[in-house]
Amino acid sequence: MKNPGILKMIRAPFLSSILAPIFAGTLLSISINGYIDAPAFIIVTIIGIGLHIATNVYNDIYDTIQGTDKVNVHRNEASGGSGVLIDDPGLMGKMFFLARISLVIALAGTVILTFFLEPDLRPYLWVLFLLSAFFSKYYTAAPVKLAYRGLGEFSVWFAFGPMAVLIAALSQNIGFHPQVIMLMPVTGLSTLSILLVGQMIDLEADRKGGKHGVASRLGTRFTSWLYMMVQILLVLNVITISFLYPGPRWTFIMALVPYIFIFPGAAKIILSDHDNPESLKTGAKLTVLTHIAFSLLLLVAFIIYILLST
């Protein structure tokens, strides 16, 4: 059997989930500061990618070790794991190496970034790195297993929303600025929506493997409505930003275009076929497309916002 490439092992397409908040947080910082610290931006991007790769790879490793992936008959590339260890268990050592080297790279980046920050902001950087490193492994690893104890949803929202946006702002020497706080929820909500669809698809496997997310605990119908609530909160967050940030409102409203042309198809499938894993795979793909298109347009919105404000 041909070994999978590194891009599949690290689930490269999903790195957009960490790039979006880091880029958005940096662009917001540019609008506040009036300039960009380019080396610090590059370093914080490397930190984010390293931590996300470690999270993806550790998730595959420990879901396989703990049996969840082995009993999953509805594998879903749009929101599930890579499945490389199911196809080739001999890659376990290589996967561990990838996860560990990614954490080492993120650690090295954090050490270097420390010297770019004002002294009073450095403790926040290290708290974020240590918390992120903890989440990356113990999202699925024993003995903590956050995703197995009903804490996975919060962890995903917090890591890809508030934590990622804040570390990007810190890299530009901005702390808990009101505009940074307003931006914190939105990217995490977008990533959380992908997780919720994946949980509905993987319900049977999660229950057999003892992975007690919201779908496993409360069922797919409840999760489908929670999915809708998360997406509504995202839209309301963006509308709030458009009204509270200085400058033209349409720049941020533009980011919601995918919620007109792509999201309705996902919502229809997820609400009507919430208990049909095969149908939900199409809903998962549309959710990912919504996420990617929204993330790109949010970044474009910030760029336009900066250009019009200068």
Secondary structure by P-SEA (a helix, b strand, c coil): ccccccccccccccaaaaaaaaaaaaaaaaaaacccaaaaaaaaaaaaaaaaaaaaaaaaaaaaaaccccccccccccccccccccccccaaaaaaaaaaaaaaaaaaaaaaacccccccaaaaaaaaaaaaaaaaccccccccccccccaaaaaaaaaacaaaaaaaaaaacccccaaaaaaccaaaaaaaaaaaaaaaaaaaaaaaaccccccccccaaaaaaaaaaaaaaaaaaaaaaaaccccccaaaaaaaccccccaaaaaaaaaaacccaaaaaaaaaaaaaaaaaaaaaaaaaaaaaaaaac
